[in-house]
């Protein structure tokens, strides 16, 4: 009997003495639905005697590259429980969605809601993840630039301002603005870009074409030739841009290879020899006859077709530039698929860039010397310009010292032609004396370049920098004033970022064929104030000159279509949202940008 009573007491303790705990699926029942204004409303229904930690509630988008991000999370007020804020009743959680790119399609996403809670009887449950799927109409989402970190907030909490980069701001104009405003804005951007090095190489090319027309030239014909050149250039920029946006590859950059550059440089050498009068470049006679029949405007050289071809090729090969307006349009085309609007913006952008060319071409046509000796000399001048352009193009693929030696040879030959080595006799008066003086200057500069090139210097603007032992010689991809660590792949970048933990990092995208990159090196990155502002930064340079698969992948990692571009990272090695700089920036703009990054 005694043993029976002990057994009953033990059984009573086992059955009734210990609390009964709910299974996780009974303690927490999560549900979610899509509210208006692109907000997901989630509810976590709590079981009896269950409480939920407010700090453990998180929401994430499973698909990292969907374009849909979480703007912010709004939670109700909780109650204090042993120093922690908890919910003892079922909380309603509002999750506001946004997008980090200008997409306007329906995107399927998986929203993961994470949470953790305990029972008042003392049991704490493992963290729970519940997933919900939604089809998001991204056209209704607010564009927030790059992805932001979800932040839990009460209704009274203030939202932190979101920094948006130049490219993101320009991309946003496609979504929020109307079509006429977009086109007008991009035409204005084009006018501003016409003052950058991107368009400079086009000026002597177009001028040389007009000079080559000879006696057929007039102001109207100069304007028409310039218009054809600009239109074909705009078509090339548009086609290249649309294809880059849709497929992620930049045709202009792809054409920066030794074979293409050498061929185009050889073409300019041929044009130069033609302008020196050794031979004339023209179409076959049968083609000329057909052109004459179909167009009274066509000259005996088939001028308009030749100008159109030159304008198209010049845009693709001579001046590959990436600036915020161009990058913004490419991002929009790539993410929305709207090639019509994006391509139209690129076209008017190119037209704006071509306005100075129209003015120069019209003026050259109006004030062109009449047939005679003057005209021959003008042709010779532009022949020299063609040779200089050929050397400039070859400098993208040749060692800097070799390029400087070629330039030296050109200047010395020109100086001899101008009479620099001839004695100053009585016949050197007036303009002839002036030309001889120019020749002497060119001879002196050419000899300096020759000496510098032999000694290994590669900078025509500072040909004697080798003489300063404390100043290292600039090499491809490196800047003599700022010590960059050169990389060519994402793996190399990740290694350096890991080694640089605790320090801020600037990643500069550079290429030898990038005119704006070299302008940055020769101006902005030589400014002592800029050097001082970056003294706390680890400087990394992504040299994408070769345009290899690894270099292309590195550029795509940051959604870039070409150099120059500067990406900034914080001390933890994460890229700073909205801090990217695209295109050339002068010292003042660059320093102001660095100061904004230093603000808490």
C-alpha positions as CSV (number, residue, x, y, z in Angstrom):
1,X,0.0,0.0,0.0
2,X,2.9,2.4,0.9
3,X,4.5,1.7,-2.5
4,X,1.2,2.4,-4.3
5,X,0.8,5.8,-2.6
6,X,4.4,6.7,-3.5
7,X,3.7,5.7,-7.1
8,X,0.5,7.9,-7.2
9,X,2.3,10.9,-5.7
10,X,5.2,10.5,-8.2
11,X,2.7,10.2,-11.1
12,X,0.8,13.3,-9.9
13,X,4.1,15.2,-9.8
14,X,5.0,14.2,-13.3
15,X,1.6,15.0,-14.7
16,X,0.6,18.1,-12.8
17,X,3.8,19.4,-11.1
18,X,5.5,20.5,-14.4
19,X,4.1,23.3,-16.6
20,X,2.8,22.4,-20.0
21,X,4.8,24.2,-22.8
22,X,3.3,25.1,-26.2
23,X,5.0,23.9,-29.3
24,X,6.6,26.7,-31.4
25,X,3.9,26.6,-34.0
26,X,1.3,27.0,-31.2
27,X,3.2,29.7,-29.4
28,X,3.8,31.9,-32.5
29,X,1.5,32.1,-35.6
30,X,2.8,34.6,-38.1
31,X,0.7,35.9,-41.1
32,X,1.2,38.7,-43.6
33,X,-0.6,40.5,-46.4
34,X,0.1,43.4,-48.8
35,X,-1.5,46.7,-47.7
36,X,-1.8,49.8,-49.9
37,X,1.2,52.0,-50.6
38,X,3.5,49.0,-50.9
39,X,3.5,48.1,-47.2
40,X,3.4,44.6,-45.9
41,X,1.4,44.2,-42.7
42,X,2.6,41.2,-40.6
43,X,1.0,39.9,-37.4
44,X,2.6,37.5,-34.9
45,X,-0.2,35.9,-32.9
46,X,1.0,34.9,-29.5
47,X,-0.1,31.9,-27.5
48,X,-1.1,31.9,-23.9
49,X,1.6,33.1,-21.5
50,X,3.9,33.9,-24.5
51,X,5.8,37.1,-24.9
52,X,7.9,38.4,-27.9
53,X,11.2,40.3,-27.8
54,X,10.9,43.6,-29.8
55,X,14.7,43.7,-30.5
56,X,14.5,40.2,-32.1
57,X,12.0,41.1,-34.8
58,X,13.8,41.5,-38.2
59,X,12.6,41.5,-41.7
60,X,14.7,40.8,-44.8
61,X,14.3,40.2,-48.5
62,X,15.7,36.8,-49.4
63,X,16.5,37.6,-53.0
64,X,19.5,39.9,-52.7
65,X,19.3,41.3,-56.3
66,X,15.6,41.5,-56.8
67,X,15.7,45.3,-56.7
68,X,13.2,45.4,-53.9
69,X,14.5,46.5,-50.5
70,X,13.1,47.3,-47.1
71,X,12.8,51.0,-46.4
72,X,11.9,50.8,-42.7
73,X,9.9,48.7,-40.2
74,X,7.3,50.2,-37.9
75,X,6.5,48.4,-34.6
76,X,4.0,49.3,-31.9
77,X,5.2,50.2,-28.4
78,X,6.0,47.3,-26.1
79,X,6.2,46.9,-22.4
80,X,9.2,46.5,-20.1
81,X,10.0,43.0,-18.9
82,X,13.2,42.5,-16.9
83,X,14.9,45.3,-18.7
84,X,13.8,44.2,-22.2
85,X,11.0,45.6,-24.4
86,X,8.6,42.8,-25.2
87,X,5.1,42.3,-26.6
88,X,2.6,40.4,-24.5
89,X,-0.1,40.8,-27.1
90,X,0.0,40.1,-30.8
91,X,2.0,42.9,-32.5
92,X,1.1,44.3,-35.9
93,X,4.3,45.0,-37.9
94,X,4.3,47.4,-40.9
95,X,7.1,46.7,-43.3
96,X,7.6,49.5,-45.9
97,X,9.1,48.4,-49.2
98,X,11.2,50.5,-51.7
99,X,13.5,49.8,-54.6
100,X,17.2,50.3,-55.1
101,X,17.0,50.6,-58.9
102,X,14.6,52.1,-61.5
103,X,12.5,48.9,-62.2
104,X,8.9,49.1,-63.2
105,X,7.9,45.5,-63.6
106,X,6.2,42.9,-61.3
107,X,8.9,41.2,-59.2
108,X,8.3,38.1,-57.1
109,X,10.0,38.4,-53.7
110,X,10.3,36.3,-50.5
111,X,10.0,38.2,-47.3
112,X,11.5,36.6,-44.3
113,X,10.2,37.6,-40.8
114,X,12.5,36.6,-38.0
115,X,11.5,36.7,-34.3
116,X,12.1,35.1,-30.9
117,X,10.1,34.9,-27.7
118,X,9.7,33.0,-24.4
119,X,7.1,31.5,-22.2
120,X,6.3,33.0,-18.8
121,X,6.9,29.6,-17.3
122,X,10.6,30.0,-18.2
123,X,11.1,28.4,-21.5
124,X,12.8,30.4,-24.3
125,X,12.2,29.3,-27.8
126,X,14.8,29.1,-30.6
127,X,14.7,32.0,-33.1
128,X,12.1,31.4,-35.8
129,X,12.1,32.4,-39.4
130,X,8.8,32.6,-41.4
131,X,8.7,33.3,-45.1
132,X,6.0,34.9,-47.2
133,X,6.0,35.4,-51.0
134,X,4.6,38.4,-52.8
135,X,4.4,39.7,-56.3
136,X,5.5,43.4,-56.0
137,X,4.4,46.0,-58.5
138,X,7.7,47.9,-58.4
139,X,6.3,50.9,-60.4
140,X,4.5,51.9,-57.2
141,X,7.6,51.6,-55.1
142,X,9.7,54.7,-54.0
143,X,13.2,54.7,-55.5
144,X,15.8,54.8,-52.6
145,X,19.1,54.4,-54.5
146,X,21.1,51.6,-53.0
147,X,19.8,49.1,-50.5
148,X,19.4,50.4,-47.0
149,X,19.7,48.5,-43.8
150,X,16.3,47.7,-42.3
151,X,15.7,49.6,-39.0
152,X,13.1,48.8,-36.4
153,X,11.3,52.0,-35.3
154,X,8.4,53.1,-33.3
155,X,5.7,55.3,-34.9
156,X,7.4,58.4,-33.4
157,X,10.9,57.5,-34.5
158,X,12.5,59.8,-37.1
159,X,13.8,58.4,-40.4
160,X,17.4,58.9,-41.2
161,X,18.0,60.8,-44.4
162,X,19.2,58.5,-47.3
163,X,22.2,59.7,-49.2
164,X,21.8,59.2,-53.0
165,X,24.7,59.3,-55.4
166,X,24.8,61.4,-58.5
167,X,24.0,58.5,-60.7
168,X,21.1,57.5,-58.6
169,X,19.7,61.0,-58.6
170,X,19.9,61.2,-62.4
171,X,18.3,57.8,-62.7
172,X,15.5,58.9,-60.5
173,X,14.6,61.7,-63.1
174,X,13.5,59.0,-65.5
175,X,11.0,57.7,-63.0
176,X,9.6,60.9,-61.5
177,X,10.0,63.3,-64.5
178,X,8.0,63.7,-67.7
179,X,9.6,62.9,-71.1
180,X,10.1,66.6,-72.3
181,X,11.8,67.5,-69.0
182,X,14.0,64.4,-69.2
183,X,15.1,65.2,-72.7
184,X,15.7,68.9,-71.9
185,X,17.7,67.9,-68.8
186,X,19.9,65.5,-70.8
187,X,20.5,68.1,-73.5
188,X,21.7,70.5,-70.8
189,X,23.9,67.7,-69.4
190,X,25.4,67.3,-72.9
191,X,26.3,71.0,-73.1
192,X,28.1,70.7,-69.8
193,X,29.9,67.5,-70.9
194,X,31.1,69.3,-74.1
195,X,33.4,71.3,-71.9
196,X,35.2,68.1,-70.6
197,X,38.0,66.1,-72.3
198,X,35.5,63.7,-73.7
199,X,34.8,65.9,-76.7
200,X,38.2,67.6,-77.2
201,X,39.6,65.0,-79.6
202,X,36.6,65.4,-81.9
203,X,37.4,69.1,-82.6
204,X,40.6,68.6,-84.6
205,X,39.1,65.6,-86.4
206,X,36.1,67.5,-87.6
207,X,38.2,70.6,-88.4
208,X,40.5,68.5,-90.5
209,X,37.6,67.0,-92.4
210,X,36.3,70.5,-93.2
211,X,39.7,71.7,-94.3
212,X,40.0,68.7,-96.6
213,X,36.9,69.9,-98.5
214,X,39.0,72.7,-100.1
215,X,37.2,74.9,-102.6
216,X,33.8,73.3,-102.0
217,X,33.6,74.8,-98.5
218,X,31.1,77.4,-97.3
219,X,29.4,78.3,-94.0
220,X,26.3,76.3,-95.0
221,X,28.4,73.3,-96.1
222,X,30.5,73.5,-92.9
223,X,27.3,73.4,-90.9
224,X,25.9,70.5,-92.8
225,X,29.1,68.5,-92.5
226,X,29.3,69.2,-88.8
227,X,25.6,68.3,-88.4
228,X,26.2,64.9,-90.1
229,X,29.3,64.3,-87.9
230,X,27.4,65.1,-84.7
231,X,24.3,63.1,-85.7
232,X,26.4,60.0,-86.6
233,X,28.3,60.5,-83.4
234,X,25.0,60.7,-81.4
235,X,23.7,57.6,-83.1
236,X,26.9,55.7,-82.1
237,X,26.7,56.9,-78.5
238,X,23.0,55.9,-78.4
239,X,23.5,52.4,-79.8
240,X,26.5,51.8,-77.6
241,X,24.7,53.1,-74.6
242,X,21.5,51.0,-75.2
243,X,23.5,47.8,-75.7
244,X,25.5,48.5,-72.6
245,X,22.4,49.1,-70.5
246,X,20.6,46.0,-71.8
247,X,23.5,43.6,-71.9
248,X,26.0,45.0,-69.5
249,X,28.9,45.4,-71.9
250,X,30.3,48.8,-73.1
251,X,31.1,48.7,-76.8
252,X,33.3,51.7,-76.5
253,X,35.4,50.0,-73.8
254,X,35.5,46.7,-75.7
255,X,37.0,48.6,-78.7
256,X,39.9,49.9,-76.6
257,X,42.2,47.0,-77.6
258,X,45.5,47.2,-79.5
259,X,44.2,46.0,-82.8
260,X,41.4,48.5,-83.1
261,X,43.4,51.4,-81.7
262,X,46.4,50.6,-84.0
263,X,44.1,50.4,-87.1
264,X,42.4,53.7,-86.2
265,X,45.8,55.4,-85.6
266,X,47.0,54.1,-89.0
267,X,43.8,55.7,-90.5
268,X,44.8,59.0,-89.0
269,X,48.3,58.7,-90.4
270,X,46.8,58.1,-93.8
271,X,44.6,61.2,-93.5
272,X,47.7,63.2,-92.4
273,X,49.7,62.1,-95.5
274,X,46.7,62.9,-97.6
275,X,46.5,66.4,-96.2
276,X,50.2,66.9,-96.9
277,X,49.3,66.4,-100.6
278,X,51.0,63.1,-101.3
279,X,47.7,61.5,-102.4
280,X,43.9,62.1,-102.2
281,X,41.4,59.9,-100.5
282,X,38.2,59.5,-102.5
283,X,35.5,57.0,-103.4
284,X,35.6,54.8,-106.5
285,X,34.4,56.7,-109.6
286,X,31.3,54.5,-110.0
287,X,30.3,55.3,-106.4
288,X,30.9,59.0,-107.0
289,X,28.6,58.9,-110.0
290,X,25.8,57.3,-108.1
291,X,26.2,59.7,-105.2
292,X,26.0,62.7,-107.6
293,X,22.8,61.4,-109.1
294,X,21.1,60.8,-105.7
295,X,22.3,64.0,-104.0
296,X,23.3,67.3,-105.4
297,X,24.9,68.1,-102.1
298,X,27.4,65.2,-102.5
299,X,30.8,66.4,-103.4
300,X,33.2,64.6,-105.7
301,X,34.6,63.0,-102.5
302,X,31.3,61.6,-101.3
303,X,31.8,64.0,-98.3
304,X,28.7,63.4,-96.2
305,X,29.1,59.6,-96.1
306,X,32.7,59.8,-95.2
307,X,31.9,62.4,-92.4
308,X,29.2,60.1,-91.1
309,X,31.5,57.1,-90.9
310,X,34.2,59.2,-89.2
311,X,31.7,60.6,-86.7
312,X,30.4,57.1,-85.9
313,X,33.8,55.6,-85.4
314,X,35.2,58.6,-83.5
315,X,32.4,58.2,-80.9
316,X,33.2,54.5,-80.4
317,X,37.0,54.6,-80.5
318,X,38.3,58.1,-79.8
319,X,36.5,59.3,-76.8
320,X,35.1,56.6,-74.4
321,X,33.9,58.6,-71.4
322,X,31.6,57.8,-68.5
323,X,29.9,60.6,-66.6
324,X,27.0,60.6,-64.1
325,X,24.3,61.5,-66.8
326,X,25.5,58.7,-69.0
327,X,25.8,56.2,-66.1
328,X,22.3,57.2,-64.9
329,X,20.8,56.5,-68.3
330,X,22.6,53.2,-68.6
331,X,21.4,52.1,-65.2
332,X,17.8,53.0,-66.1
333,X,18.0,51.1,-69.4
334,X,19.5,48.1,-67.8
335,X,17.0,47.8,-64.9
336,X,13.8,48.9,-66.6
337,X,14.4,47.6,-70.1
338,X,13.0,50.9,-71.5
339,X,15.5,51.4,-74.3
340,X,13.3,53.9,-76.1
341,X,13.3,56.5,-73.3
342,X,16.8,55.8,-72.2
343,X,18.1,55.8,-75.8
344,X,16.3,59.1,-76.5
345,X,18.0,60.6,-73.5
346,X,21.4,59.4,-74.7
347,X,20.7,60.8,-78.1
348,X,19.9,64.3,-76.9
349,X,22.8,64.1,-74.5
350,X,25.1,63.5,-77.5
351,X,23.5,66.3,-79.4
352,X,24.3,68.7,-76.5
353,X,27.9,67.5,-76.5
354,X,28.0,68.2,-80.2
355,X,26.9,71.8,-80.1
356,X,30.5,73.2,-79.9
357,X,31.4,71.0,-82.9
358,X,28.5,72.6,-84.9
359,X,29.7,76.1,-84.0
360,X,33.3,75.2,-84.9
361,X,32.4,73.5,-88.1
362,X,30.2,76.4,-89.3
363,X,32.8,79.0,-88.4
364,X,35.6,77.0,-90.1
365,X,33.4,76.8,-93.2
366,X,32.8,80.5,-93.3
367,X,36.3,81.7,-92.6
368,X,38.1,79.0,-94.6
369,X,41.0,80.5,-96.7
370,X,40.3,80.6,-100.4
371,X,42.3,78.3,-102.7
372,X,45.9,79.1,-102.8
373,X,49.0,78.9,-100.6
374,X,47.2,79.8,-97.4
375,X,44.9,76.9,-97.8
376,X,47.8,74.5,-98.4
377,X,49.4,75.6,-95.2
378,X,46.2,75.2,-93.3
379,X,45.9,71.6,-94.7
380,X,49.5,71.0,-93.6
381,X,48.7,72.2,-90.0
382,X,45.8,69.8,-89.8
383,X,48.0,67.0,-91.2
384,X,50.3,67.6,-88.2
385,X,47.2,67.5,-85.9
386,X,46.2,64.1,-87.4
387,X,49.6,62.7,-86.7
388,X,49.3,64.1,-83.1
389,X,46.0,62.3,-82.7
390,X,47.5,59.1,-84.0
391,X,50.2,59.3,-81.4
392,X,47.7,60.2,-78.7
393,X,45.7,57.1,-79.6
394,X,48.8,54.9,-79.6
395,X,49.7,56.2,-76.1
396,X,46.8,54.0,-74.8
397,X,48.7,50.9,-75.7
398,X,52.3,51.9,-75.8
399,X,54.6,52.5,-72.9
400,X,54.5,56.2,-71.8
401,X,58.2,56.8,-72.6
402,X,57.7,55.4,-76.2
403,X,54.7,57.7,-76.7
404,X,56.7,60.7,-75.5
405,X,59.5,59.8,-77.9
406,X,57.0,59.7,-80.8
407,X,55.7,63.1,-79.8
408,X,59.2,64.4,-79.6
409,X,60.0,63.2,-83.1
410,X,56.9,64.9,-84.5
411,X,57.7,68.2,-82.8
412,X,61.3,68.2,-84.0
413,X,60.2,67.5,-87.6
414,X,57.6,70.3,-87.5
415,X,60.2,72.7,-86.0
416,X,62.6,72.0,-88.9
417,X,59.8,72.6,-91.4
418,X,59.1,76.0,-89.7
419,X,62.8,76.9,-90.2
420,X,64.0,76.5,-86.6
421,X,67.5,75.4,-87.7
422,X,67.9,77.9,-90.5
423,X,69.9,81.1,-89.9
424,X,67.9,84.2,-89.3
425,X,68.3,86.1,-92.6
426,X,66.7,89.2,-94.0
427,X,63.9,87.2,-95.6
428,X,62.7,86.2,-92.1
429,X,60.4,89.2,-91.4
430,X,56.9,89.6,-90.1
431,X,54.9,86.4,-90.1
432,X,57.8,84.3,-91.3
433,X,59.8,85.4,-88.2
434,X,56.9,84.6,-86.0
435,X,56.6,81.1,-87.5
436,X,60.4,80.6,-87.0
437,X,60.0,81.6,-83.4
438,X,57.2,79.0,-83.0
439,X,59.6,76.5,-84.6
440,X,62.4,77.3,-82.1
441,X,60.0,76.8,-79.2
442,X,58.7,73.5,-80.6
443,X,62.3,72.4,-81.2
444,X,63.3,73.1,-77.6
445,X,60.3,71.3,-76.2
446,X,60.8,68.4,-78.6
447,X,64.4,68.0,-77.4
448,X,63.3,68.1,-73.8
449,X,60.7,65.4,-74.5
450,X,63.4,63.4,-76.3
451,X,65.7,63.6,-73.3
452,X,62.9,62.8,-70.9
453,X,61.8,59.8,-73.0
454,X,65.3,58.4,-73.2
455,X,65.6,58.7,-69.4
456,X,62.3,56.8,-69.0
457,X,59.9,59.7,-68.2
458,X,56.4,59.3,-69.6
459,X,54.6,62.5,-68.8
460,X,54.7,65.2,-71.5
461,X,53.5,67.8,-69.1
462,X,56.4,67.0,-66.7
463,X,59.1,65.4,-68.9
464,X,61.9,65.9,-66.4
465,X,60.2,64.4,-63.3
466,X,62.8,61.7,-63.3
467,X,65.3,64.2,-62.1
468,X,63.6,64.4,-58.7
469,X,64.8,61.4,-56.8
470,X,62.1,61.7,-54.2
471,X,59.4,61.6,-56.9
472,X,58.8,58.1,-58.2
473,X,58.3,57.7,-61.9
474,X,54.6,57.3,-62.9
475,X,53.8,53.9,-64.4
476,X,50.7,52.5,-66.0
477,X,47.8,52.6,-63.5
478,X,49.8,54.4,-60.9
479,X,49.8,58.0,-59.7
480,X,53.2,59.5,-58.7
481,X,51.6,61.7,-55.9
482,X,49.2,59.2,-54.4
483,X,50.2,55.6,-53.6
484,X,47.5,53.3,-55.0
485,X,47.4,49.6,-54.5
486,X,46.7,48.2,-58.0
487,X,44.1,45.4,-58.4
488,X,42.5,43.7,-61.4
489,X,39.8,41.5,-59.8
490,X,37.1,41.3,-57.1
491,X,39.2,38.7,-55.3
492,X,42.1,41.1,-55.0
493,X,39.7,43.8,-53.8
494,X,38.2,41.6,-51.1
495,X,41.7,40.7,-49.9
496,X,42.7,44.3,-49.5
497,X,39.4,45.3,-47.9
498,X,39.9,42.5,-45.3
499,X,43.5,43.7,-44.7
500,X,42.2,47.3,-44.3
501,X,39.6,46.7,-41.6
502,X,39.5,49.7,-39.3
503,X,40.5,52.1,-42.1
504,X,38.5,54.0,-44.7
505,X,39.1,52.9,-48.3
506,X,38.7,54.7,-51.7
507,X,38.6,52.5,-54.8
508,X,39.4,54.3,-58.0
509,X,38.5,52.8,-61.4
510,X,41.2,53.7,-64.0
511,X,42.3,52.9,-67.5
512,X,45.2,54.0,-69.6
513,X,42.8,54.9,-72.5
514,X,40.5,56.9,-70.3
515,X,41.1,60.7,-70.9
516,X,39.2,61.8,-67.8
517,X,41.2,59.3,-65.7
518,X,44.4,61.0,-66.8
519,X,43.0,64.4,-66.2
520,X,42.1,63.3,-62.6
521,X,45.7,62.2,-62.1
522,X,47.2,65.4,-63.6
523,X,45.0,67.8,-61.7
524,X,42.7,66.6,-58.9
525,X,45.0,63.9,-57.5
526,X,48.0,66.2,-57.6
527,X,46.3,68.9,-55.5
528,X,47.9,69.0,-52.1
529,X,44.5,69.6,-50.5
530,X,43.1,66.4,-52.0
531,X,46.2,64.4,-51.0
532,X,45.8,65.8,-47.4
533,X,42.0,64.9,-47.4
534,X,42.8,61.3,-48.3
535,X,45.7,60.7,-45.9
536,X,43.4,58.6,-43.6
537,X,42.3,56.4,-46.5
538,X,43.7,53.2,-48.0
539,X,43.9,54.0,-51.7
540,X,43.1,51.1,-54.1
541,X,43.1,51.5,-57.9
542,X,41.2,49.1,-60.2
543,X,43.2,49.2,-63.4
544,X,40.7,48.0,-66.1
545,X,42.9,48.9,-69.0
546,X,42.9,45.4,-70.4
547,X,39.1,45.0,-70.0
548,X,39.6,41.4,-69.1
549,X,36.8,39.2,-67.8
550,X,37.9,39.7,-64.2
551,X,38.1,43.5,-64.7
552,X,34.6,43.5,-66.3
553,X,33.2,41.5,-63.4
554,X,34.8,43.9,-60.9
555,X,33.1,46.9,-62.7
556,X,29.8,45.1,-62.8
557,X,30.0,44.4,-59.1
558,X,29.5,48.1,-58.6
559,X,27.1,48.6,-61.5
560,X,29.7,50.6,-63.4
561,X,29.9,50.9,-67.2
562,X,33.5,52.3,-67.3
563,X,36.0,54.6,-65.7
564,X,36.6,57.0,-64.0
565,X,34.6,56.2,-60.9
566,X,35.5,56.3,-57.2
567,X,33.8,54.0,-54.6
568,X,34.2,54.7,-50.9
569,X,34.2,52.1,-48.1
570,X,33.8,52.6,-44.3
571,X,36.0,51.1,-41.6
572,X,34.1,47.8,-41.7
573,X,34.8,47.3,-45.4
574,X,31.3,48.1,-46.6
575,X,30.7,50.5,-49.5
576,X,29.1,53.7,-48.3
577,X,25.6,54.2,-49.6
578,X,25.3,57.1,-52.1
579,X,29.0,58.0,-51.9
580,X,30.1,57.0,-55.4
581,X,31.7,59.6,-57.7
582,X,31.3,59.0,-61.4
583,X,33.4,60.9,-64.0
584,X,35.9,63.7,-63.6
585,X,35.7,65.9,-60.5
586,X,37.8,69.0,-59.8
587,X,39.7,69.4,-56.5
588,X,37.0,71.6,-54.9
589,X,34.2,69.2,-55.7
590,X,36.2,66.2,-54.6
591,X,37.2,67.8,-51.3
592,X,33.7,68.9,-50.6
593,X,32.5,65.3,-51.1
594,X,35.2,63.9,-48.8
595,X,34.0,66.4,-46.1
596,X,30.4,65.1,-46.4
597,X,31.6,61.6,-45.8
598,X,33.3,62.7,-42.6
599,X,30.1,64.1,-41.1
600,X,28.6,61.8,-38.5
